[in-house]
């Protein structure tokens, strides 16, 4: 799942769909957030802007990327925790262990932790939460779909995968690792009233669905020192102009920013958290040509790579903040191939020749989704693919289900900014036959064995295998990446936050008051 990504630049979002919302301010000013001159961390309010619609509090519908992560982190704990540097550490589970072939993850839960409804956080509740994620229809369900979950006693949880799965600990740090009260999973109001063991509880009276979500401290939270604020509020501000205004006026303490606004925000005395976490470009699905025969031709996909001026796109879309790429792996990944970076130079005439050689010189019709916050790239897509006689029509998507519609596979080609973490993470989330972002479930007999081996190989063998996967993707043009853009997140002078590997926003536990 994500996500995400992916804030970017023009409007913003990522990993979640949106609809335009403008809020009037009822949040704290910087003075409130800093607690005043004598205020301590224990009596502060933190107000964060969110750049995406929130789908509601059903645990199964939570996503692992984008600013919506911050909302669910307020009320639910995950079994394990993903530190800013990518290290996986205990959380609700005080210890964890993988077996030698990465098929079994065993976790020991903390004793004595309770949900806010007074019931015990135990292995049975954790099992029920994961089973609910598997069947609840959320976008992250595939990450745990094949796992068998057992609770042999009150504090032991065992996940078993039918094949090696080296990402099970990572998944337990994300939305798939959320543990909610068992009763809340089947409650009629689970979309409106979350019941977790997290640092905060929903303040329903101060919450307006789709606009503002307010939380107050959980007085019985087991790890209170990790969250210094007494109250946390989230404002849905989809438009970047609204977020900049809210930051400058003190309506919010922090917000997703964009390349276009980064200089303005910095000049206004705000802090910028920078993080290169995503690749931006086109997903080219349906590589087997089941619904769009042209996409089944490698020369067509190669042509769709060569018709984009990557350096120009970085200047035009990202204000020069980022680096050129043609790979879905970040440039620090062991899978990254620096010598292949220019394999698809900007060459419209060559691209036209490839289209003709593939038998599609007259092009074809293509519908791409248009998401608020990610639609800034569509004019370039329409213009450049038009040079290949590819006739592009946009379909407007909005609301909290927009990402689910994209993940359904209805739109094989679309622009997105997707997070890149470790090589194994990128392989599993985008390439495996059941991967969340392999939306058309494409497979190739030359690629699948490499994907399977990635789950167990270590050291130099893992690196060589990851690079072999990357070479396959580049040679066969499974994607059309353009850039590794810099993601920006802004905070006021009274607030600090830390960038997190693979996340476009700081996680909630990284926020502190200066």
C-alpha positions in Angstrom: 0.0 0.0 0.0 0.8 3.2 -0.5 2.1 6.0 0.2 1.9 6.8 -1.2 3.0 9.7 -2.6 4.1 12.0 -3.1 3.2 15.2 -2.3 4.1 17.1 -5.1 3.9 20.1 -6.7 1.0 22.0 -8.0 -1.7 20.9 -5.7 -0.9 17.8 -4.0 -2.0 14.5 -2.5 -0.9 11.1 -2.8 -2.1 7.8 -2.0 -5.6 9.0 -1.4 -8.1 10.7 -3.6 -9.3 14.2 -3.0 -12.0 16.8 -3.4 -11.7 20.5 -3.1 -12.3 21.7 0.4 -11.7 25.0 2.0 -11.8 25.5 5.7 -12.0 28.5 7.9 -9.6 28.4 10.7 -10.5 27.2 14.1 -7.1 25.7 15.0 -4.3 27.0 17.2 -2.1 29.9 16.4 1.7 29.4 16.7 1.4 30.8 20.2 -1.1 28.1 21.1 1.1 25.5 19.6 4.2 26.6 21.4 2.3 26.7 24.7 3.4 30.3 25.2 6.6 31.4 26.7 6.3 29.2 29.7 4.4 26.4 28.1 5.8 22.8 28.4 5.4 20.1 25.9 2.6 18.5 27.9 0.1 21.3 27.4 0.4 22.0 23.7 -1.9 21.5 20.7 -0.5 20.4 17.3 -2.5 21.3 14.2 -1.6 19.6 10.9 -2.9 20.2 7.4 -3.8 17.2 5.4 -3.7 17.3 1.6 -6.1 14.4 0.9 -9.7 13.4 1.7 -9.9 10.9 4.6 -11.8 7.8 3.9 -13.0 7.2 7.5 -12.0 5.2 10.5 -12.7 1.6 9.4 -9.3 0.0 10.2 -9.4 -2.1 7.0 -9.6 1.0 4.8 -6.5 2.8 6.2 -3.6 3.4 3.8 0.1 3.3 4.3 1.2 6.4 2.4 0.5 10.1 2.4 -0.8 12.5 5.0 -3.7 10.3 6.0 -1.2 8.1 7.8 -0.8 10.9 10.4 -4.5 10.7 11.2 -4.7 7.0 11.9 -1.5 7.1 13.8 -3.3 9.3 16.4 -5.7 6.5 17.4 -4.2 3.2 16.6 -0.9 1.5 17.5 0.8 -0.8 15.1 2.4 -4.1 16.2 5.9 -2.9 15.1 7.3 0.6 14.4 9.1 2.0 11.5 11.8 4.5 12.7 12.7 7.5 10.5 15.9 5.7 9.3 13.9 2.7 8.2 14.8 0.5 11.2 12.0 -1.7 12.4 11.6 -1.8 16.2 9.1 -3.2 18.7 5.9 -1.3 19.5 2.7 -3.1 20.7 4.8 -6.2 20.1 7.8 -5.9 22.5 9.8 -8.5 20.5 9.7 -10.2 17.1 11.6 -12.8 15.2 11.6 -14.2 11.6 12.5 -17.8 10.9 15.4 -18.6 8.6 13.5 -18.8 5.3 11.3 -15.7 6.0 8.0 -17.6 6.1 7.1 -17.2 9.8 7.1 -14.0 11.9 6.5 -14.5 15.6 5.7 -11.5 17.8 5.3 -11.2 21.6 2.8 -8.6 22.7 3.2 -6.3 25.7 1.1 -7.3 28.6 -1.3 -4.9 30.3 -2.0 -2.6 27.4 -5.7 -1.7 26.9 -7.9 -0.2 24.2 -9.8 2.9 25.1 -13.0 0.8 25.5 -11.2 -0.9 28.4 -10.6 -4.3 26.7 -7.2 -5.9 26.6 -4.8 -5.5 23.7 -4.0 -9.2 23.2 -3.1 -11.6 20.4 -6.7 -12.4 19.7 -7.4 -8.7 19.0 -4.3 -8.4 16.8 -5.4 -11.5 14.9 -8.9 -10.1 14.4 -7.5 -6.8 13.2 -5.3 -8.5 10.6 -8.2 -10.7 9.5 -10.4 -7.7 9.1 -7.7 -6.0 7.0 -7.6 -9.0 4.8 -11.3 -9.0 4.1 -12.3 -5.4 4.6 -11.9 -4.2 1.0 -9.0 -1.7 1.6 -6.2 -0.9 -0.8 -3.6 -2.5 1.5 -5.3 -5.8 2.0 -3.1 -7.7 -0.6 -0.1 -7.2 1.7 -1.6 -9.7 4.2 -4.0 -11.5 2.0 -2.0 -14.8 1.9 -0.9 -14.8 5.5 -2.2 -17.2 8.1 -2.6 -15.6 11.5 -2.5 -17.6 14.7 -2.7 -16.5 18.4 -1.5 -19.5 20.4 -1.8 -17.6 23.6 -2.7 -14.1 24.9 0.7 -12.5 24.1 1.9 -14.5 21.1 1.0 -13.7 17.5 2.3 -15.8 14.6 2.1 -14.9 10.9 2.9 -17.6 8.4 3.4 -17.0 4.6 3.0 -19.8 2.1 6.2 -18.5 0.4 9.1 -16.4 1.7 8.0 -12.9 2.6 10.8 -10.7 3.9 8.5 -7.7 4.3 6.3 -9.1 7.0 7.9 -7.0 9.7 7.6 -3.9 7.5 3.9 -4.6 6.9 3.4 -4.7 10.7 4.6 -1.1 10.9 2.0 0.1 8.4 -1.7 0.1 8.1 -1.7 -3.7 7.9 -0.2 -3.7 11.4 -3.0 -1.7 13.0 -4.5 -3.3 16.1 -8.1 -2.1 16.9 -10.6 -3.2 19.5 -12.3 -6.4 18.4 -15.8 -5.1 19.0 -15.1 -2.0 17.0 -14.3 -4.0 13.9 -17.9 -5.0 13.4 -19.5 -1.9 14.9 -22.0 -0.1 12.8 -20.2 3.2 13.4 -16.7 2.0 12.8 -16.2 4.6 10.1 -17.0 7.4 12.6 -15.7 6.2 15.9 -12.3 4.5 16.1 -11.3 2.4 19.1 -7.6 1.8 19.5 -4.8 1.8 22.0 -3.0 4.8 20.5 -1.8 8.1 22.0 -5.1 10.0 21.3 -8.9 9.5 21.2 -11.2 11.1 18.8 -13.0 14.3 20.0 -16.2 13.8 18.2 -17.7 17.1 19.3 -14.8 19.0 17.7 -14.7 16.9 14.6 -16.4 17.7 11.3 -16.2 14.8 8.9 -14.4 15.7 5.7 -13.1 19.0 7.2 -11.5 18.8 10.7 -10.6 15.8 12.8 -9.7 16.5 16.5 -8.1 14.3 19.1 -7.3 14.5 22.8 -4.7 12.6 24.7 -5.4 9.1 25.8 -4.7 9.3 29.5 -3.8 5.6 29.8 -1.5 5.4 26.8 1.4 3.0 27.5 4.0 5.2 25.7 2.9 8.7 26.6 6.4 10.3 26.4 6.6 9.6 22.7 3.8 12.0 22.0 4.3 15.4 23.8 1.1 17.1 22.7 -2.1 17.2 24.7 -4.3 17.7 21.6 -3.8 17.0 17.9 -6.0 18.3 15.1 -6.0 17.7 11.4 -7.5 20.1 8.8 -8.3 18.8 5.3 -6.8 21.4 3.0 -6.5 20.0 -0.5 -5.4 23.2 -2.2 -1.8 24.3 -1.8 -2.8 28.0 -1.8 -5.0 27.3 1.2 -2.2 25.4 3.0 0.3 28.2 2.4 -2.2 30.7 3.8 -2.9 28.5 6.8 0.8 28.2 7.5 1.5 31.9 7.2 -1.5 32.9 9.3 -0.9 30.3 12.1 -4.0 28.3 11.5 -1.8 25.2 11.2 1.6 24.3 12.6 2.7 22.1 9.7 1.5 21.1 6.2 2.6 19.4 3.0 4.3 21.8 0.7 5.3 21.7 -3.0 8.3 22.5 -5.1 6.5 25.7 -6.4 5.9 27.0 -2.9 9.1 25.9 -1.2 11.0 29.2 -1.8 8.0 31.3 -0.6 7.6 29.3 2.6 11.3 29.4 3.4 11.3 33.1 2.7 8.4 33.5 5.2 10.5 32.0 8.0 9.0 28.6 8.0 11.0 25.4 8.2 11.2 22.9 5.4 11.6 19.2 5.9 13.1 17.8 2.6 13.0 14.2 1.6 13.6 12.4 -1.7 11.2 9.5 -1.3 9.3 9.1 -4.6 9.7 8.4 -8.2 7.4 10.4 -10.5 6.2 9.3 -13.9 3.9 7.0 -15.8 2.7 3.6 -14.8 2.5 1.5 -17.9 0.2 -1.4 -17.0 -1.4 -4.1 -19.2 2.0 -5.2 -20.5 0.4 -8.3 -21.8 -2.0 -6.3 -23.9 -5.2 -7.8 -22.6 -7.3 -4.7 -22.8 -5.1 -2.3 -24.8 -3.1 -4.4 -27.3 -0.6 -1.7 -28.0 0.6 -1.8 -24.4 1.5 -5.4 -24.9 4.3 -4.3 -27.4 7.6 -3.5 -25.8 8.4 -1.0 -28.6 5.3 1.0 -27.8 6.2 1.2 -24.2 9.8 2.2 -25.1 8.4 4.9 -27.4 6.3 6.2 -24.5 9.5 6.5 -22.5 11.4 8.4 -25.3 8.8 11.0 -25.9 9.3 12.7 -22.5 12.0 15.3 -21.8 12.9 14.3 -18.3 15.2 17.2 -17.6 12.6 19.6 -18.9 9.9 18.0 -16.8 12.0 18.5 -13.6 12.3 22.2 -14.5 8.7 22.7 -15.5 6.9 20.6 -12.8 9.3 20.4 -9.9 11.1 23.8 -10.2 14.4 22.0 -10.6 14.0 20.2 -7.3 15.0 16.6 -8.0 17.0 14.4 -10.4 16.3 12.6 -13.7 15.6 8.9 -13.6 14.2 6.1 -15.7 14.0 3.7 -12.8 11.4 3.0 -10.0 14.2 2.5 -7.5 15.7 5.5 -5.7 19.3 6.5 -6.4 20.4 5.1 -3.0 18.9 1.7 -3.6 21.1 -1.3 -4.2 18.9 -2.0 -7.3 19.7 1.4 -8.9 21.7 1.2 -12.2 23.4 4.6 -12.8 24.9 3.4 -16.1 21.4 2.9 -17.5 20.0 6.3 -16.6 20.2 7.5 -20.3 18.8 4.3 -21.9 15.7 6.2 -23.1 16.9 9.7 -24.3 14.3 12.3 -25.3 13.9 11.5 -29.1 10.5 12.0 -30.6 11.5 10.8 -34.1 13.0 7.6 -32.7 9.8 7.1 -30.6 7.7 7.5 -33.8 9.8 4.9 -35.5 9.3 2.4 -32.6 5.6 2.9 -32.8 5.6 2.2 -36.5 7.8 -0.9 -36.1 5.3 -2.2 -33.5 2.4 -1.7 -35.9 0.9 1.2 -34.1 2.1 4.2 -36.1 -1.5 5.5 -36.2 -1.5 5.4 -32.4 -4.5 4.3 -30.2 -7.0 5.7 -27.8 -6.1 6.0 -24.1 -8.1 7.2 -21.0 -6.1 8.4 -18.1 -7.4 9.3 -14.6 -7.3 12.9 -13.4 -6.8 13.3 -9.7 -6.9 16.6 -7.9 -3.3 17.2 -6.8 -1.8 14.9 -9.5 -3.5 16.4 -12.5 -0.6 18.9 -13.1 1.2 16.4 -15.2 -1.7 15.5 -17.5 -1.2 18.4 -20.0 2.3 17.2 -20.6 1.1 13.6 -20.9 -1.6 14.6 -23.4 0.7 16.7 -25.4 3.7 14.4 -25.7 1.7 11.2 -26.2 -0.2 13.1 -28.9 3.0 13.3 -30.8 2.8 9.5 -31.2 -0.8 9.7 -32.2 -1.9 8.4 -28.8 -5.2 10.1 -28.3 -5.6 10.8 -24.5 -8.9 11.4 -22.8 -9.0 12.4 -19.1 -11.4 10.9 -16.6 -11.9 13.0 -13.5 -11.7 11.1 -10.2 -12.4 12.6 -6.8 -13.3 11.6 -3.3 -11.8 9.1 -0.9 -12.2 6.2 -3.3 -10.2 7.6 -6.1 -7.1 5.7 -5.3 -9.1 2.5 -5.0 -10.5 3.1 -8.5 -6.9 3.5 -9.9 -5.8 0.3 -8.1 -8.7 -1.6 -9.6 -6.8 -1.7 -12.9 -9.4 0.3 -14.9 -6.7 2.8 -16.1 -3.6 0.9 -17.2 -1.7 4.2 -17.8 -1.6 6.9 -15.2 0.7 9.5 -13.6 1.7 9.0 -10.0 4.5 9.7 -7.5 5.2 6.4 -5.7 7.4 5.9 -2.7 10.6 4.1 -2.9 12.1 2.5 0.2 14.4 -0.6 0.1 14.9 -2.6 -3.0 12.8 -5.5 -1.6 10.0 -3.1 -0.7 9.9 -1.6 -4.2 9.9 -5.1 -5.8 7.1 -6.4 -3.6 4.8 -3.3 -3.8 5.1 -2.8 -7.6 6.1 -6.0 -9.3 4.9 -9.1 -7.7 1.8 -10.7 -9.4 -0.3 -9.7 -6.4 1.4 -6.4 -5.6 -0.7 -3.4 -4.6 0.7 -1.3 -7.4 0.8 -4.1 -10.1 -2.7 -3.0 -10.9 -3.2 -5.1 -14.0 -1.5 -8.1 -12.3 1.1 -8.5 -15.1 3.6 -11.4 -15.0 6.6 -12.5 -17.0 8.2 -15.9 -16.8 11.7 -14.2 -16.9 10.8 -11.8 -14.1 8.8 -13.9 -11.6 11.7 -16.2 -10.5 13.8 -13.1 -9.8 11.0 -11.6 -7.7 10.7 -14.9 -5.7 14.4 -15.0 -5.1 14.5 -11.4 -3.8 12.5 -12.6 -0.7 15.4 -14.7 0.7 18.7 -13.6 -0.8 21.0 -11.5 1.3 24.2 -9.4 0.8 25.9 -9.4 -2.6 23.5 -12.0 -4.0 20.5 -9.8 -3.1 22.1 -6.8 -4.8 22.8 -8.7 -8.0 19.3 -10.0 -8.1 17.8 -6.6 -7.5 19.8 -5.1 -10.3 18.8 -7.9 -12.6 15.2 -7.1 -11.9 15.8 -3.4 -12.5 17.5 -4.2 -15.8 14.5 -6.3 -16.9 12.2 -3.4 -16.0 14.2 -0.8 -18.0 14.8 -3.1 -21.0 11.1 -4.0 -21.2 9.8 -0.5 -20.3 7.4 -1.7 -17.6 7.3 1.9 -16.4 8.1 5.4 -17.7 9.7 7.1 -14.7 10.7 10.7 -15.2 12.2 12.1 -11.9 13.2 11.6 -8.3 11.6 14.8 -7.1 12.3 16.4 -3.7 9.3 16.3 -1.4 8.7 19.3 0.9 6.9 19.5 4.2 6.7 22.8 6.1 6.5 23.5 9.8 6.3 26.7 11.7 9.2 28.0 13.9 7.6 26.4 17.0 7.4 22.9 15.6 9.9 20.3 14.5 9.5 17.0 12.6 11.8 14.4 11.1 11.8 13.0 7.6 11.0 9.3 7.4 12.6 6.9 4.8 9.9 6.1 2.2 7.3 8.6 3.5 6.4 11.9 2.1 5.3 13.2 5.5 6.9 12.9 8.9 5.2 10.3 11.1 3.2 11.7 14.0 5.6 10.5 16.7 8.4 12.6 15.1 6.7 15.9 15.9 8.0 17.9 18.8 7.7 21.5 20.1 10.8 23.6 20.0 
